Every structure is written in structure tokens, then in C-alpha cells.
Amino acid sequence: MTSIPAIRAIADHYNNAEITFLGHPNRAKVLKYLPYITKLGHITKRTAIIKSIIPGNKYDIAFVFTPEKSLLWYASIKSRSVYTLTSKDTYTSKNITYIHDDSSLIPMHLVDRILQIPKYLGISILSRRLDYKAQATEDEFANRFCKTQLPRRHSPLIAIQSSSFHTKNYRNWPVERFCELCKSLLSKHPNSFFILLGSKDDASRNAIIKNEIGSHALDTSGKLDLRQSAALISKCNLYIGVDTGPSHIAGALNTPSVVMYHANCPSTLIAPPESDNFIAIEHPLTGAASAVTASMEDITLETVLQESLAMLSRHATNTN
């Protein structure tokens, strides 16, 4: 999703252009239905070489946000001009322009790192916000889900994303803390209801939370796709999670959110920019020499609870 501001700026600059976005099959779906993307397709490091020899799909300009060799190979064959950032994994071709990546010298938000490419061409950047576009059928799904799957009184409705990507579990806040957080929120708002989000990989953590708070939670682990989860997030009074994909979606939807970040990947580098209702909780060891080995346990229950209650208070609408 961090490429969205760059895509939007490119589409605004080339007013009548047909914009094709090619991305990983598991990630490209979040860009579906964005009005400035004409066509959405899939590409990976493995499929790029094969796609490069298939006739058709010729482009005037290609912007490669991930400067990986096979992707650059594909772009150089299919496009007249290619623009990307400097990288160790380069591919030499006369139609590829490498733009110096300033993030190699100074810490830079991932959105700003990508925006270096359109800026090089003099393209104006009017906003760094993330976008997400839902279809009417997805909104209908969420309304139907809330009506049929949730208790009659479920306010505030709170989404919990307790796990990050399974390859980045160091970003996970202890599940016991999530249990205590939910119980503490229930003590302040007795009609709270929690939707536990996640894939099948998150089922064991969510089961622990569900066991602790019982009828006040619904475990959706592995039962919803990413866009269905996004539709439910849009209906929630509050989203609480860790650094992972749904947290970016919550920011794009402007759902009131409280998100925790690991010391080695602070919010200043990755959190949804220009989001009005987003509280990023930084790890206390952010910037320290020991940031890489820091434990998410160092983020206290009190900190997350205080920020969550503050966000609920700020957006109080029938949350008693």
C-alpha cells in the first residue's frame, strides 16, 4: 500500500494515461477498485521472466518500485523507458534510469522512498495519504455480517489484529497483554465486542483471547479474506493491532486506530502517513543500539489501554 501515493501522483500527472499496476498476488488485491488504476495484474520475481517473453502488454513508461533484477528485466523489455531507485540488485539496460536512493543515507519513510521516483520526473506530490476503495457488495457483506454474527448490543465494536506476518512474529505484542487489554476495555465499556482478525496462522493466539473474554469476541481466523476483513474494519469504532497489512488498511480507511511498532521498524518509517485518526505507539527502545533485539513486551498494557480509551473517547458515539 505504500506505493499508492506515488501511483496516484503519476495518474494525476499523466491525466489521460492508462495505468497498469503489477504486484504480488497476495498484496495487489488491496489496490483493487482504486479509480486511478486502469488495470490490475500480478507479477512476482519468478513469473517476471516468463511474462517478459509473452507477446503484448507494451508500455510507454514503467516505474519499478522494487528494484529487483527480474522485475527490471521485464520492465526493460516491455517499456520504452524505465525508472527505478539505485540498488545492489541492478540490471543494466539503456532504457533504465536509476535514481539515487536517499534512504541509503538518511532514515526515510517507505512512502517517501518510493515518491523519490515520480519526484525525479518533476511530478507534483499533493498527498502522502494511503487510499482504499471498497465495493458496494463488500460494504453490504460487512453490514450483513454485523447484523447476523454479532450480538444486538455491540458498542464499541473493536477490531483486534494480534499478529503480524508469520515471518515477522517479533512484531507481536504478547497475547496475554491483548487478553488483559480486552478485559480492561470491557471494564470501562461493558458492551464492547471484539472481532479477532487474522489468518489461519493466527488461530492459536486468537483462541487464547477468545477463551479469556468469551461471548464478547468473535474469532474470524482464516475465515475472511483480506478485503472482507477490511470491510469489517470500516465498521469498527476502534482498531487495535501491530505492524502488519490490516493496520495500513485501517489507516487508509481512517478508522480510529492504535497500532504498536517494534523498535527496529518505528512508525516514522512505515505507519500510514497523514491519517487523522491513527495513534502509533513506539517501542521505548526505538533508536537505541539494542533496538534489533528488543521485545514487544516492553510496550506496557497501561500505554496501550490509555491510548485506546482516549481514541474511544475522542470518537464517542453510543459506546456505553
N, C-alpha and C positions, 0 to 999 in steps of 0.2 A: 504493500500500500504506500510505501514511502516514495514510490515513483509517480504517484498521482499528481502532485503539484507540477512536476516537470511536464507530464503528458498534457495536462490542462493548459499550461502556458504555451506549449508547442501548437496545440489545436487552436488557441486564440490567435496566435501569430500567423499561422497559415490558415486563414479564415475558411477557405473552401476545400481544404485538403481532406482526403480520406485517411483517417488514422487507423492503422492496424497495430494492435498490441499482441505480442507473442510472449507468453510467460509459462512458468511451470504449471502443469495441470492442477496441482493442489492449491496454487496461490492465485492463478489468474481469475478464478471464479469470483473473487471479491470485487473485481473491476467490471463485472457484468452489468449491463444496462446503463453505464455512465454515458451521458448524451454526447460527449465529445469523442468517444471511441466508436469508429465505424464498424470495425470487425475485431473479434477477439479470437485468438488462436493459441495453440500450445507449442512449446519448444523446450527441449532440455539439452544438456550437454551431449547426451547420447544420440538424440534424434536430429541434432542440427546438421550433421554431415550428410545424413540421408536426405533431409529436406532440401539441402543445397543443390542436389542433382535432379530433383523433381522439377519438371518444366512449370512455368508460370510464376505468379507472385513476384513481379518485379516492382521495385520501389525507387522513388527519386532520392529519398534521404532515409538513412537508418540511424537511430540513436540507440547505442548499446549501453545500457545502464550497468550491466555486469560484464566487465571486460574479460571474458573467458575465451580461450583460443578458438574453440569450436563454434561459439556464437559469433565471433568476429569473422571467422571463415565464411559462415552462412551469410552474414550481412554484406561482406565484401563481394560475394558472388551475385547476390540478389539486388543490390542497391548501387546507384551511381556514386553516392557519397555516404561515408560512414563517420560518425563522430562518437568518441568514447573517451574515457579517462585513462591516463597512464597507469600501467600495471606491470607487475613482474611477468604475468602470463600474456605476452603480446603475440600478435600475428602481423607480419609485415605485408602490406599491400598498398599500392599507390593511391587507392581511393579512401584509405582510412586516415583520419586526422585524430591524433592523440592530444588530448587537452590535459595540461598539468593538473594533477590532483592535489589541491592544497591541504586536504585532510591528512596527507602523509607528513605534514609539518606541524599542523595545529589540530586539536580536537574539533570535530565538526559534526553537527547533526547529520544523520543519514539523508534526510530530505535535502539539506543544503549541499551535501556532497554531490547528489545527483543533479541538482539545479545548476551546478557548475557547467554542465554540458549546454543547455539552452542559453545560458548567460553568455557563453563564448560567442554565440552567433548573434548577440545583441537582442535576444528575445526578452521582453519585459516579464518580470515575475510580480503579479499583482497579489498573490496569496500563497501561503505555505500550508494552508489547511488541507486535511485529507477529505475525500468525498466517498460517499457510499450511497448507492441508489437501489432502493427496493422496488419490486414489482407489486402491483395491487394484490396479486394472488398470494404473495408472501406475507403481506400485511393481513390479509384475510386468514391465512393459516395461523398467524400469531393470535389474532382475536379469537378464533375458534379454539385454539389450544388453551388460552386463558379461561375461556368460558367452560370448557369441558374437563380440563385437567386440574384446575386449581380450586381451592375451597372458595365459598361465596365471599368470605372476608379475607382478603389477602393484601393488605396495605400497611406498610410499604411492601412493594414487590422488589426483591433484591436478587440480582444475578451474581453467582459466585463462580469464578474461574480459578480453581485452586492449583492448577498445574500449568507449567509452561510446556514447550515441546519436550518430547521424551528424551531427546538428545541434550537438553539443557535443563535437567532437573535441579541443578544448583540454584536456579532462579526460584525454586518453590519455597514458599513460606511453610513452616511446619504445619501439618494437617491438624495437629492438636490446637494450634493457635486459631485456625479457622473455626474449629468447634467452639472454642471459648468466645470468639468474636460473635458468632451467630447467637449464642446463648445470651451474651451481653446485650446485643441489639434487641433480642426478644424481651429482655427485662425492661427495656425502655419503650419498646413498641410491641406490645403483646400480640398484635395481629400480623406481625411480619411473616412473610413467606419467602422461601429461598429456592430459586431454580439453580440446581447444581449443573453447570455446563462442563463439557469435555468429551473426549473420545473414549474408546474402549480402554485405552491405556490409562485413563484417569479413574476408572471404575473403583479401584480399591481405595483410593483416597476419598472419593465422594461417598463411598459406602460408609466410611467411618463418620463423616459429617452427618449423613442421613441417620445413622444409628443414634447419634447424640441428640439430634433435635426432632427426630420422629416425624410427626404429621405436619410439621411446619416446613418441610422440604420435599422437593421432587427431584430425583436423580435422573438426569437425561443422558448419562454417559453412553456414548456410542449409538444413541437413538435419533440424533438430529444431525443433519449436515451443517456445514458452516453457515450457509445462508439462512437456514431455519433458526439456528442459534442467534444470528444477527437480528432476525425479525423479533425474537423474544426479548433480546437486549433492548430493542427500541421501545418496548412496552414497560420496561422496568423503571422504578423510581431511583434505583441505585445499582451500579455495577461495582463489584469489588474483585480485584484479581491481581495477577502477577504479570510480568513482562512476557506477552505472547500475542498471537494474532487477534483473538477476540478483543483484547484491550485496545488495539488500534481501531477496530471496528467501533467499539463503544465511543472512542474519541471522535471518530468521523460522524457518528450518529448524534453527537452532542448529548448522549445520555450521561447524567451525573455519575462521575466515576472516581474511584480511589484505587490507585494502582501502585504496587510496590516494585522497586527496582534494585537489582543486585549492584554491589559496589563496583564491579568490573564493567558494568554496562549501564551507566547512570541515565536518568531521564533526559538530561541535556543532550544526549546523543541519539535517542530513539523514541521518546514519547511523542504522541500526536501533537504537532505544533498548532498554535493559535486555536486551541479548543477551550471554550469558555467555561465548561463545567468539568474540568479534569484536574484532580489533585494527584500529583506524583509524590510518592513517599520515597525519599532517597535513603539508601543504606548509610548508617553512621560512619562507615569506613570508606565512603566514596572519596577518592583522591589520595588515599593512604597507600603506602607501599605494600600493605597486606591485602589490598582490595581483591586480588585474584582469588585468594583462598578464603575470603570472608564467607560467613554463614548467614543465611537469611534469618536465622533465629535471632540475630542481633536487632532486628526490627521488632519493637515491642508491641504487645497487644494494645497497650494504652494509646500508643501513637495511632494505630490503625482505627481503633474504636473512636477516638476523638475526632479524627478527620471524617469518618463515616457518619457520625452523628451530626457533625457540622454541615455536611453536604445534605443530609436529610432535612435538617432544619432550614437550610437555605432554600430548598425546593419543597417545603412542606405544603402538601395538598392531600388532606384526608389520610394522614399517616398515623392516626391514633388507633 
